[in-house]
Amino acid sequence: MDGTNIVVLLNELEAEDLIERRRSPEDRRRHLVALTEAGAKRLAEAECALAAVDNEVLGALDDSQREVLYNLLLQAARGSEVRCPLD
C-alpha cells in the first residue's frame, strides 16, 4: 500500500478509537500502532463474521479440501507473468 493510503486508513481507525498511535521510544520519527480494546473487539467480530461466511460458502468441503482450495487460490493469486507468443 502507498504510505499516504496507510495514513488515511490509520486516521480513520484512530478516529473510531480502534487503534492508537504512539511515538516509538527508540526512534521518535516512527509511530507504534496498537489495537485498543474496542479495536480488538471489532477484530474478533470481523473474524467471526468471516468464519461464518467461510462455513456458508465452503460448507460442502471438509478441512483438507478447504486447505487444498486455499493453497490453489494462493497459487493462482500469485500467478506468473503472462507471455504471449510472438506472431
N, C-alpha and C positions, 0 to 999 in steps of 0.2 A: 504494500500500500504506500501511496505517496504520503510523506510526512505531514503535509497540510491536511489531508483527509483524516489522518490519525488524530491530529489536534482537534479537529471538528468533532470527531466521534468521542474523544475523551471529554471535551467540553460538554457535550450532551449528556454523557453518563454522569459527569460530576454535577451537572445542574439537577439531575434526578436523584442525587445522593446515592448513586450506585457504586461510585468509586471515589477515592480521594487521592490527590497528588501531593507528594511531599518532596522537598529538595533532598537529594542524596547527600548524606554527611561526608562521603568521600569526594564527591565532585558536585559542587553547587550548581553547575550548569545542567545537571541531569535531574530528572524527576523520577521518583519511585511511585508506581501506581499500585494501589491496594483496593481490594473489594471492601465495601462497607458491609455491615450486617444486612442492610436492605439489598445490596448487590448480590450477596451470597444467597439470599432467599430467592431473588428473581432468577438467578442462575439455576438454582435447584428446580424451580418451577419450569423453566425452559427445558432443562434436561428431562424432566418427567413428561412434558408435552412431546418432546422429540421421541422418547421411548414409546409413548402411546401411538404415535404416527407410524414408527417403525413396525410395531406389532400389528397395526391395522393393515399396512401395505404389504408387509412381508410375513404375515401370519401363516401362510401355507408352507413356509420354509423352516426347516429345523436350524439349530445353531450352526452346524457345519456348513449347510447350504448358504446361510447368510454370510458366513465368513468368506466362502468362495466368491459369492456375488460381490461383496465389499472389495475383495482383492482385485477382481476383474474390473470393477468400476475405477479403482485407483489406477490400475494399469492403463485403462482407456483414457482417463483424465490426464495422465502424464503424457500420453501419446508419443508420437515420434514425428520428426519432420516429414511432411508430405513431399514426395519428389515426383514430379510429373516427367514422363519420358519426353525427350526432345523429338520434335517432328522431323 
